[in-house]
């Protein structure tokens, strides 16, 4: 019998939520970066396990800074839409006060499973101590111990989730991995490479939008993207010495897009500020 259900993935920033969804789905769906906060919108990762279709809602990590209030609203909206919640914790963190505070905000009627991530980096006695500590905060439906980076423990967790989601018709095609459009998907890939290279230099309000996504006569894909920055100082950071930084970002994003789309990809990036733009080819 077919099963289908929504599961939200919540937790502190950099707990490994996006990497976990990518492991569960089996393909890159959500942006993964060293930068503390990179998931700017709900991106559904859709996993099929047997007769079950599991729709994961990847949420922004919860931040303390006031100008990221919108991201927290998105996270809570996703949480309310979901029947079940995976609450991801980085067990290597020394302080769990933020995670405990977030868990205390979740109504006790919600079915929450604790996902202890990065368990391969910590000794078992310490893991059990952390699990006991969280169990005193609230009751969990399950406690999973995984490594989202290596995939250890993830298949077992997926099988369990597939068995407990509600019976019902599938909402998406069997080969669909995300509800994001190809244009949005391409923007996410470029944004990831921006964050990998610029680290803390560019604020979160930097956005990437795919202006044109077109298949060419030879079967290749041409993608034109606009990168919106706040001021000229940010544009200078993007460009780098003799345009080297933006060219490197475009080349890295183009290569990954070619692999993911399984087609030769041409990428043109525009860095835009106050109705002005600077063009540099990424192919």
C-alpha positions in Angstrom: 0.0 0.0 0.0 1.2 3.5 -0.9 2.4 5.9 1.8 3.1 9.6 1.7 4.0 12.1 4.3 5.8 15.4 5.1 8.8 15.5 7.5 10.4 18.8 8.6 14.1 18.8 9.4 14.9 21.3 12.1 17.9 22.2 14.3 20.6 24.7 14.9 22.6 26.2 12.1 25.4 24.0 10.8 24.0 20.9 12.5 24.2 19.0 9.1 20.5 19.3 8.1 21.1 19.9 4.4 23.7 17.2 4.1 21.3 14.8 5.8 18.5 15.6 3.3 20.9 15.0 0.5 21.9 11.6 1.9 18.2 10.7 2.4 17.3 11.6 -1.1 20.5 10.3 -2.7 21.3 13.4 -4.7 22.2 17.0 -4.0 19.0 18.9 -3.3 19.8 21.5 -0.7 22.7 23.9 -0.6 25.6 22.7 1.7 28.2 25.2 2.8 30.6 26.0 5.6 28.9 29.3 6.0 26.7 29.3 9.1 23.3 29.8 7.3 22.7 29.0 3.6 19.2 27.5 3.3 17.1 30.5 2.4 13.8 28.8 1.4 11.9 25.6 1.9 13.3 23.0 -0.5 11.6 19.7 -0.6 13.7 16.7 -0.9 11.6 13.8 -2.0 12.8 10.3 -1.1 11.2 7.0 -2.3 11.7 4.0 -0.1 9.7 0.9 -1.2 6.0 2.0 -1.4 6.6 5.1 0.6 7.2 8.7 -0.7 8.7 10.9 2.0 8.7 14.7 1.4 11.4 16.4 3.5 11.2 20.1 4.2 14.6 21.6 4.6 14.4 24.6 6.9 16.8 27.5 7.7 18.7 26.9 10.8 17.6 29.0 13.7 19.8 32.1 14.2 20.1 34.7 16.9 20.7 37.7 14.7 17.6 40.0 14.4 18.0 40.6 10.6 17.4 36.9 9.9 13.9 36.9 11.4 12.4 36.0 8.1 14.5 32.8 7.9 13.2 31.7 11.3 9.6 32.3 10.2 10.2 30.1 7.2 11.6 27.4 9.5 8.5 27.5 11.8 6.1 27.5 8.8 7.7 24.4 7.5 7.5 22.8 11.0 3.8 23.5 11.2 3.1 21.9 7.8 4.8 18.6 8.7 3.4 15.6 10.4 6.7 14.6 11.9 9.9 16.4 12.8 13.6 15.3 12.6 15.5 17.5 15.1 19.2 17.4 14.1 21.9 17.9 16.7 25.6 18.2 16.1 26.9 16.0 18.9 30.4 17.6 18.6 29.1 20.9 20.0 30.1 21.7 23.5 27.0 23.7 24.3 23.4 22.5 23.6 21.5 25.4 25.2 20.1 26.7 21.9 18.9 23.2 20.8 17.3 22.7 24.2 15.6 26.0 23.9 14.2 25.2 20.5 13.0 21.8 21.6 11.1 23.4 24.5 9.3 25.6 22.0 7.9 22.6 20.1 4.5 21.5 21.3 4.5 18.2 23.1 1.8 16.9 20.8 4.3 17.1 17.8 6.0 13.8 17.0 9.7 14.6 17.2 12.7 12.3 16.5 16.1 13.3 17.7 18.9 12.8 15.1 22.3 12.8 16.7 24.6 13.7 13.8 28.4 13.3 13.5 28.4 10.3 15.8 31.6 9.0 14.1 33.5 11.9 15.6 32.7 11.2 19.3 33.2 8.3 21.8 30.1 6.1 22.6 30.0 6.9 26.3 29.7 10.6 25.5 27.0 9.9 22.9 24.9 8.1 25.5 25.4 10.9 27.9 24.1 13.4 25.4 21.2 11.2 24.4 20.2 10.9 28.1 20.4 14.7 28.5 18.1 15.4 25.6 15.7 12.7 26.7 15.2 14.7 29.9 14.1 17.7 27.8 11.2 16.0 26.1 10.0 12.6 25.0 11.2 11.6 21.5 9.5 9.2 19.1 12.9 7.9 18.1 16.6 8.6 18.6 18.7 8.1 15.5 22.5 8.1 15.6 23.9 9.0 12.2 26.7 10.6 10.2 25.2 12.7 7.5 28.6 13.1 5.9 29.4 9.4 5.5 25.8 8.2 5.4 26.3 5.8 8.3 22.9 5.1 9.9 21.0 7.0 7.3 19.5 4.0 5.4 18.1 2.5 8.6 16.5 5.8 9.5 15.0 6.2 6.1 13.5 2.7 6.2 11.9 3.4 9.6 10.4 6.7 8.4 9.0 5.0 5.3 7.2 2.6 7.5 5.6 5.1 9.8 4.4 7.9 7.5 0.6 7.8 6.7 -1.0 5.8 4.1 -1.9 7.8 1.0 -1.3 8.6 -2.7 2.0 9.9 -3.8 2.0 13.7 -4.4 5.0 13.7 -6.8 6.3 11.6 -9.7 8.5 8.7 -8.6 11.7 10.2 -10.2 11.2 13.7 -8.8 13.8 14.6 -6.1 12.6 18.2 -5.3 9.7 20.6 -6.0 12.2 23.4 -6.9 12.3 24.5 -10.5 15.4 23.9 -12.5 16.0 27.6 -12.5 15.8 27.8 -8.7 17.9 24.6 -8.4 20.6 26.2 -10.6 20.6 29.3 -8.5 21.1 27.3 -5.3 24.2 25.6 -6.8 25.8 28.9 -7.7 24.9 30.4 -4.3 26.7 27.4 -2.7 29.9 28.1 -4.6 29.6 31.8 -3.7 29.5 30.9 0.0 32.3 28.4 -0.3 34.7 31.1 -1.7 33.6 34.2 0.1 32.9 32.8 3.6 32.0 35.7 5.9 32.7 38.5 3.4 29.2 38.7 1.8 26.0 39.1 3.9 23.1 36.7 3.7 21.0 39.3 1.8 23.1 38.4 -1.3 20.7 36.6 -3.7 21.1 34.7 -6.9 18.3 34.5 -9.4 18.3 32.6 -12.7 17.2 35.0 -15.3 17.3 32.6 -18.3 17.5 28.8 -18.5 17.5 27.6 -22.1 18.3 24.4 -23.9 20.4 25.0 -27.0 20.2 23.4 -30.4 23.2 21.2 -29.7 21.6 19.9 -26.5 23.7 22.0 -24.1 22.1 24.3 -21.5 22.7 28.1 -21.3 22.1 29.7 -17.9 22.1 33.4 -17.2 22.1 34.3 -13.5 21.9 37.7 -11.7 23.8 38.0 -8.4 22.4 41.0 -6.4 24.7 42.8 -4.0 24.0 45.7 -1.7 26.7 48.1 -2.7 29.9 48.6 -4.7 32.1 47.3 -2.0 30.4 44.0 -2.2 30.7 44.0 -6.0 34.4 44.5 -5.7 34.6 41.5 -3.3 32.7 39.4 -5.8 34.9 40.4 -8.7 38.2 39.9 -7.0 41.6 40.8 -8.6 41.1 41.2 -12.4 37.7 39.4 -12.1 39.4 36.2 -10.8 37.0 35.5 -8.0 33.7 35.7 -10.0 35.3 33.7 -12.8 36.3 31.0 -10.3 32.8 30.9 -8.8 31.3 30.6 -12.3 33.6 27.9 -13.4 33.0 25.8 -10.3 29.2 26.2 -10.5 29.3 25.4 -14.2 31.2 22.2 -13.7 28.8 21.0 -11.0 25.7 22.0 -13.0 27.0 20.0 -16.0 27.4 16.9 -13.8 24.1 17.2 -12.1 22.2 18.1 -15.3 24.2 15.5 -17.3 24.6 18.1 -20.1 27.2 20.6 -21.2 26.4 23.8 -19.4 27.3 27.4 -20.3 26.9 29.8 -17.3 26.9 33.6 -17.5 26.9 35.6 -14.3 25.8 39.2 -13.8 26.8 41.0 -10.6 24.1 43.7 -10.2 24.0 46.7 -8.0 21.6 49.7 -8.1 20.4 49.0 -11.7 24.0 48.6 -12.9 25.6 45.3 -13.9 29.0 43.8 -14.6 29.1 40.7 -16.9 31.6 37.9 -16.7 31.4 34.6 -18.5 31.5 31.4 -16.3 32.1 29.0 -19.1 
